[in-house]
Amino acid sequence: MRVQVVRKKNSLIARLKGELDHHTAALFREAVDRELKKESVQNLVLNLQNLTFMDSSGIGAILGRYNRVKEKGGRVVICGCSKHVKKLLQLGGLLKIIPVYSDESSAVAEIMSKS
């Protein structure tokens, strides 16, 4: 799994590539948490376009980042997920609390418009 993080104003874009499972969830958490600790980062965009697999550990890792962002008064959005990943997010209850956008530019535009 590879996690690329990019800052855009007060938002963090995390692009995930590969598998988000019990073997790689810690890598994802550490990469995102390191940036979320910075005062200026408030929002999180999760780009799952290149995520090939996710299990319940991945859902837990996303939910944990959601809680951290909410504590800071920010928002989390997800974009670019496959049908399989979207189904897992739905089963995990995340789609009730995190909006999903078709692509990164739409997700970033939404976050920036509400910041």
C-alpha positions as CSV (number, residue, x, y, z in Angstrom):
1,M,0.0,0.0,0.0
2,R,1.1,3.5,-0.8
3,V,-0.3,6.7,0.8
4,Q,0.4,10.0,-0.9
5,V,-0.5,13.0,1.1
6,V,-0.9,16.5,-0.4
7,R,-1.9,19.6,1.4
8,K,-4.1,22.2,-0.2
9,K,-4.8,25.2,2.1
10,N,-6.4,23.8,5.3
11,S,-7.2,20.4,3.7
12,L,-5.3,17.2,3.3
13,I,-5.7,14.9,0.3
14,A,-4.7,11.3,0.9
15,R,-4.4,9.2,-2.2
16,L,-4.4,5.5,-1.4
17,K,-3.0,2.9,-3.8
18,G,-3.1,-0.9,-3.2
19,E,-4.8,-2.7,-0.3
20,L,-6.1,-1.2,2.9
21,D,-6.3,-4.1,5.3
22,H,-5.0,-5.4,8.6
23,H,-1.4,-5.4,7.2
24,T,-1.5,-1.8,5.9
25,A,-4.0,0.1,8.1
26,A,-1.2,1.3,10.4
27,L,0.7,2.8,7.5
28,F,-2.4,4.7,6.5
29,R,-3.1,5.9,10.0
30,E,0.4,7.1,10.6
31,A,0.7,8.9,7.3
32,V,-2.6,10.8,7.8
33,D,-2.2,11.4,11.5
34,R,1.2,12.9,11.1
35,E,-0.4,15.6,8.9
36,L,-3.6,16.0,11.0
37,K,-1.5,16.9,14.0
38,K,-0.5,20.1,12.2
39,E,-2.7,23.0,13.3
40,S,-3.5,24.2,9.8
41,V,-4.9,20.9,8.6
42,Q,-8.7,20.7,9.2
43,N,-10.3,18.7,6.4
44,L,-9.5,15.3,4.8
45,V,-10.2,14.1,1.3
46,L,-9.7,10.4,0.9
47,N,-9.0,9.5,-2.8
48,L,-9.7,5.7,-3.1
49,Q,-9.5,5.6,-6.9
50,N,-6.5,3.3,-6.8
51,L,-7.5,1.2,-3.8
52,T,-7.8,-2.4,-4.9
53,F,-9.0,-4.0,-1.7
54,M,-10.2,-3.1,1.7
55,D,-11.3,-5.1,4.8
56,S,-12.8,-4.2,8.1
57,S,-9.4,-2.9,9.4
58,G,-9.5,-0.4,6.6
59,I,-13.0,0.7,7.6
60,G,-11.9,1.1,11.1
61,A,-8.8,3.1,10.1
62,I,-11.1,5.5,8.0
63,L,-13.5,5.8,10.9
64,G,-10.7,6.7,13.2
65,R,-9.4,9.5,10.9
66,Y,-13.0,10.7,10.6
67,N,-13.3,11.0,14.4
68,R,-10.0,12.9,14.5
69,V,-11.0,15.4,11.8
70,K,-14.4,15.9,13.5
71,E,-12.7,16.7,16.8
72,K,-10.9,19.5,14.9
73,G,-14.1,20.8,13.5
74,G,-13.3,19.6,10.0
75,R,-15.0,17.5,7.4
76,V,-14.1,14.2,5.6
77,V,-15.1,13.3,2.1
78,I,-14.3,10.3,0.0
79,C,-13.8,10.1,-3.8
80,G,-13.1,7.7,-6.6
81,C,-14.1,4.5,-5.0
82,S,-14.9,1.3,-6.9
83,K,-18.3,-0.4,-6.6
84,H,-16.7,-3.0,-4.3
85,V,-15.2,-0.5,-2.0
86,K,-18.3,1.6,-1.9
87,K,-20.3,-1.4,-0.9
88,L,-17.9,-2.1,2.0
89,L,-18.2,1.5,3.1
90,Q,-22.0,1.2,3.0
91,L,-22.0,-2.0,5.0
92,G,-19.6,-0.4,7.5
93,G,-22.0,2.5,7.9
94,L,-19.5,5.1,6.7
95,L,-21.7,6.3,3.8
96,K,-24.2,7.6,6.4
97,I,-21.6,10.1,7.8
98,I,-19.1,10.6,5.0
99,P,-20.1,12.0,1.6
100,V,-18.8,10.3,-1.5
101,Y,-17.8,12.1,-4.8
102,S,-17.0,10.6,-8.1
103,D,-13.6,12.3,-8.5
104,E,-11.0,14.3,-6.5
105,S,-11.7,17.6,-8.1
106,S,-15.4,17.5,-7.1
107,A,-14.5,16.4,-3.6
108,V,-11.9,19.1,-3.2
109,A,-14.2,21.8,-4.6
110,E,-16.9,20.7,-2.0
111,I,-14.4,20.8,0.9
112,M,-13.0,24.2,-0.2
113,S,-16.5,25.7,-0.6
114,K,-17.4,24.9,3.0
115,S,-14.1,25.9,4.6
